[in-house]
């Protein structure tokens, strides 16, 4: 039973990380299409409900395929410490050399960080460029809207562009250390296991930091969160008052 949990537990953790990274990448491409081609035919065909479901399924299938080797190299090893302790470790000793492990590390680094990172950086950069370069729709209608409103719209667009670039930067900062350490470990470099665990937490922090960035830099997001909290509080008060009247 311990061997099964050793293999499946680490396998599920790996595919969850991969699915998270691929989902964030798909969301970046979705935003790119929404901003650069909001009414284009490709937007309607590529990101409808059916396609979104297919993308999610594809993301999980690719994640499972990439980390399938984990099921074969993870195993229980015991060490003669003050007590007989069993650890769940990756064991590549049955391979003739380090070549398969190096290939696995390079593939994981490329598919899980390099390609998604480049795609997000490109998508967010293009979105920021689009937002900053497109003139407001009222620029050609002199006198229709005040200049102050024009400046406000341009300022909002630049803020959105900075948010998008910051999202790409945070992704790189959170996931680069973990993927670099894994690449070095697969190349045969000794890495402290605790270092890997902490860097994995840093990678997962990327998903937690995204809403914080939206909240700090986006007025609309803060307003929506405040309305949601107020609506929830009002519903709670109404249910409590109804319960009191019933009693």
C-alpha positions, -999 to +999 in steps of 0.1 A: +000+000+000+029+024+008+044+018-026+011+027-043+007+059-023+044+068-030+039+065-068+004+079-071+008+108-046+038+122-063+023+116-098-009+135-089+011+163-074+032+166-106+003+166-130-015+192-108+015+215-111+016+209-149-021+215-153-019+247-133+009+261-155-009+250-187-042+265-176-026+299-168-010+298-202-043+291-219-059+319-199-032+343-212-039+333-248-076+337-242-070+373-229-048+379-259-075+369-283-101+389-264-080+421-265-064+419-299-094+404-318-125+410-296-150+405-325-129+384-349-140+350-362-111+333-346-122+346-312-157+331-317-144+297-330-114+292-306-128+302-272-164+292-269-177+269-242-171+236-261-135+246-270-128+256-234-138+221-222-116+205-249-087+227-238-091+216-202-092+179-212-062+184-234-043+201-206-048+172-182-040+146-208-007+163-217+001+166-180-005+129-175+017+120-204+046+142-194+048+128-159+040+092-166+077+083-159+072+092-122+051+061-118+081+040-127+109+058-109+092+066-076+097+039-050+102+033-012+138+032+001+148+024+037+178+038+055+196+026+086+192+057+108+186+056+145+153+040+135+144+022+104+128+050+083+113+046+048+114+074+023+096+079-010+123+088-035+131+089-072+153+060-081+169+060-116+196+035-107+180+008-129+189+030-159+223+023-175+232+060-173+218+095-165+207+101-201+170+092-196+169+114-164+185+143-182+161+140-211+132+139-186+145+170-168+150+190-201+116+181-213+099+191-181+119+224-180+110+232-216+074+222-216+065+234-182+084+266-180+103+278-211+074+274-236+046+286-213+068+315-200+076+326-235+040+324-246+028+344-217+055+370-221+047+374-258+009+374-252+010+399-223+035+421-242+013+422-273-017+430-252+001+458-234+013+472-268-022+470-282-038+488-252-012+515-253-011+521-291-048+520-299-064+555-298-096+560-278-127+557-300-136+593-294-103+608-304-116+616-339-148+631-326-137+665-313-159+679-286-179+647-281-162+638-249-140+659-227-102+657-228-101+647-192-121+616-199-098+608-228-068+610-205-086+588-179-092+561-205-056+561-217-044+559-180-067+529-174-053+512-205-018+517-193-027+503-159-041+472-175-009+469-196+012+471-165-009+444-148-005+421-177+033+425-178+035+421-140+016+388-143+042+375-167+070+387-144+055+371-113+051+338-132+088+338-141+099+347-105+077+320-089+084+291-113+120+297-125+137+286-092+118+254-089+122+244-126+159+253-125+166+232-094+147+202-109+168+206-141+200+206-121+189+176-100+180+156-131+215+164-145+230+147-114+236+177-091+228+171-055+200+193-043+187+195-008+152+180-008+138+207+015+150+233-010+128+216-036+098+216-014+100+253-005+106+263-041+075+242-051+055+262-026+069+294-042+056+281-076+022+274-062+022+309-048+019+322-083-018+313-084-023+330-051-005+362-061-026+367-093-058+378-075-038+400-052-022+418-081-057+423-096-070+436-063-041+460-058-040+474-093-075+471-107-103+493-094-130+472-111-117+441-094-117+458-060-152+471-066-165+436-077-149+420-046-165+446-024-199+441-040-196+404-036-187+407+001-215+431+008-240+410-011-229+379+009-232+398+042-266+411+033-278+376+024-264+363+057-282+390+077-315+383+059-313+346+066-304+353+102-334+377+106-357+352+091-344+325+115-350+348+144-385+357+133-392+320+129-381+312+164 
